[in-house]
Amino acid sequence: MSKIGFIGLGIMGKPMAKNLLKAGKSLVVYDVVSASVDEVVQAGAERAASPAEAAKSADVVVTMLPNSPHVREVVTGKDGILSVVRKGQIVVDMSSIAPLVSRELCGLVEAKGADMIDAPVSGGQEKAEKGTLAIMVGGREEAYNKVKDVLDLMGKSNYVGASGAGQITKLVNQTIVGINIAAVAEGMSLAKKAGADPEKVFNAIRGGLAGSQCLEDKAPRMFEGRYNPGFRINLHIKDLSNVQETGRGLHLSMPLVAQVMEMMQNLAADGRETLDHGALGLFYEKLNGISLKN
């Protein structure tokens, strides 16, 4: 792949683009925030004035954007990718969006003779910076195989099925992560209220069936009151909104998701929407009149 167009240089996209540059890839980048573009250009990328310009000369076009409307606009809007996409190009949407939107946009791109795969990520800013994201890929497997080497410079990619399957996998991931973090906060609140040391409880259970990556990552944050992102609550709210929208379309009952969404909305109402989603610990502190900090 001689050139990669990269659109979306936010909290995740910026370090992902920089990792591609560090690996020697040629990038042309675009974002609505000029300061973010400036930073990545200083690291060695070319500047584009629009999504179309970023895509025009690229073999692979990566998008990393906040939500479905943003991806739709970048693909189909004025000066969008669709206006210049050509046969043989591969569009890789690494945003976390609604699966039905992903499938719709894939169809539009394929009608132009190009390929589009959905490749949302998990791991937050820290893993984006380290290049160790989990990447869940849906779309034509032949297209995935052509860009696997590019994806694996940003993390570990896994092919999970046809168009939209990557987004569905991400929704499953966010469902389990959100519920798991809430369970960690609830369990540690029980320990604290009952007079046990939550950190000692954590060390006692981490090697058993209750052990998980969420327990390992989020319990220490709760004990330290350290809630810098990470993965922000407002982004998890966005993902859970997509979970609920998809679930309603399938007539699927998801009561635990509804509960975690209410907790996160409560935190957002308190002005904490930009904190790490581990700040569910703060919801339990407020609810129970305790502190999980050591």
N, C-alpha and C positions, 0 to 999 in steps of 0.2 A: 504494500500500500504506500504510494508515494506521498500523499497528503491527506490530512484529516481536518475536516471542519468541525469546530467545537463551539456549540451554542449554549450558553448558560454557565456563568462563572461565579456562582454563589458560594455558600458555605461548603458545599460538596464539590461542585463543578470546578472551582478554582484549583484545589489540590489535585484533583483527578487530571486536569489538563497539564499541570506542572509535572506530574509523574510521567505523562506521555512525552513531554519535552526532555525530561531527564533520560528517558530511554532512547533518545535520538530521533523521535518522530517529528515530522514537519507539520506544524499546526497553523491554521488560520482561524481566528477566534472572534466571537461576537457576544456582546451582552449589552443590555440597556443601561447598565451602570458603567460609565466610562472609566472610573478609577480601577475597577476590576480588570477591564481590558488592558489598561496601562500596565498593571502589575504583571500580567501574563505575557504581554508584549516584551516587557523588560527581561523576562525569563527566556525569550527567544522565539515567541510566536509572531505571526503576521496579524495585522488588524483588518477586520472586515467591517463595512459600514451597515450591513444588513444580514439577516439570515441567508438570503439568496446569494449574497457575495461570499459568505462563508462556505456555502455548499457548492458553488459553481465549479470551482477547480479541484474539489476534493473527491477522492475515491470513496471515503467513508465520512459520513456526517453524524456526529454525536450530539444529541440534545440532552441537557440536564437542567430541567425546569421545574417550577414549583408544583403545577397541577395541570389537570386536563385542559382548561381554557388556554393556558400559556402554550402548551404543546400544539394545540389546534391552530392558534394564531401563527406560531412560528412555521408550521407546515403549510397551512392553507391561506394565510393572510397576504396582504400586499407585501411584495418583496420577500415572500416566504419560500421555503425549500421547494414546494411543489412547482413553483414557476420556473425552476431551472433544473430540476432533477432529471436524470438521464439514465438510459439503459446501462446496467452494470454497476451503478452506484448502490451503496448499502447505507440506509439510514438506521442508526442505532439510538432508540429513545431509552435513555437510562433514568428518566424521570419516573416517579411513582404516580400513576394516573389510573382512571377507571378502565377496566379491561375492555368494555364495549367501545370506548373512545379509541383505545389502542388498535382494536380490530378494524374500526372504521378508517382510521388514518392509514393503516397498513394497506387496506384495499385501494385507497386513492393513490398511494405511492406505487403499488404494483401495477396499477392501470397505466402508469407511465413507463413501465418496463424495468423499474428498479425494485429493490427489496427493502423491507423495513422489518426490523426485529425489535421486540420490547425486551429491555434488559435492566429492570430496576435493581437497586442495590440495597444492601443492609450493612450497617456497621458504624454509621455516623461519621462525624468529622475526623475523629482520631484515626479510624481505619482508612478513610479517604486519603489522609495525609501519608499514611504508611503504605498505601497500595495493597491493602489486605481486605478489601470489601468482599462480601458475598454477592455474586451477580447471578440473577435468575433470568434465564433467556427463553423467550418464546418467539416463534416465527419459523420460517423455513430452515431446516437443519443445514442445508447446503450453504445458506447465507451465513449462519452462525459459524460454520467451520472456516469461512473465509476471513472472519474478523476475530476469531478466538484469540489469536496472538495479541491483538490490540487490547481486547478486554482483559486478558490475563496480566497486562501491565498495570492494571488498576485494581486487581483483586483476583479472586478465584471464581471462574464462571462455570455454570452448570446449565445444560440444555434441558428444558422441562416440557417442551411440547410446542404445539402450533401457536399461531398469533394470539396474544392475550394470556397465554399460560404463564409467562413471566410475571405479568401484573397480578394474576390470581395468586401465584406463589408468594409475591410480596405482601398481599393482603392477609394471607394465612400467617406469614411471618409476623406482621404487625399486630394481628389478633393475639397470637401466643405471647409475644413480647410484652404487650400492654397488660395483659391479664397476669403474666408472671411477675412483672414489677409490682403490680398492686398486691399480689400474694406475698411478695417479700416484705413490703411495707406493713401489711396487715399482721403477718407473723411476728415481725420484729416489734410491732406495737404491743402485741400480746406479751412478749417477753418483758418489755420495759414496764408495762402496767402491772405485771405479776411480780416484779421485783428481781428478775434475772437480768444479767448483763447481756444485751443484744449481741455485742461483738463476740462474747464467749459462746453464745448460742450459735451464731454464724459459723464459728470455727468447728463446732461440734457436729453440725449437720451438713457442711459443705461437701463432704466426701460420700454422703449417702444419696438416697433417691431424691431428696429435696435439692440436691446440688444442681446448678445450672449456670450458664453464662450470665444470665440476668442476676442471679444471686451474687456471683463473683464480682460483677461490674457495679451493681447498684447498691448493695448493702454497705460497702465501705463509703460510698458517697453519702448515704443517709447518716452514717456514724460521724462523718466529718462536716456535714452540712455543706457539701461541695456539689453545687448544682449548675456549674458552668457547662454549656453543651460541648460535646455530646450530640445528642439528637433532641431538638427542641420540642416542647410540648405542643406548640402550635402546628408543627409538622405532623406530629402523631395524631392530633385532632383531625387534620386533613386526611390522613390515611384511614382513620377509623370512620370518617364520613364516607369514604369510598367503600369501606367494608360494609357499612350499613346500607348504602345505596345498592350494592351488589346483592347483599342478603335479601333485601326487600324484593328485588326483582326475581329472586329464586324462591320466595316465600319461605325463607329460612329463619328460624328463631335463633337469635344470638343474644341471650340475656346478659351474659358476662361482658360482652362488648358494650352494651348499653350502660352498664354500671361503670365501667372504666371511662367511657366517654363523659359521663356526668362528673366523675372526679376531675378529669382534665379540664372540663369546661369551668368547674369551680375554681381551679387554680388560675385559669385564664382570666376569669372575672376578678380575681385578686391581683391582676397585673403580673402574673408569673408565667405568661405564655412563652417567653423566650428562654426559660430555664430548661435544663435537661429533663427528659421525661422521668428520670429517677426522682424528681421532685414530687412524685406521688407520695413520697415519705412525708412531705410537708402537709399534704391533705390529711393524712392520718394523725399527724401531730396536732393540727387544728381541731380535728374531729374529736380527739380523745384527751386534749389538754395535757399532752406530754411532749418531751423532746427526745428524739432518737440520737442526738449528738452525745458523744462521750463527755 
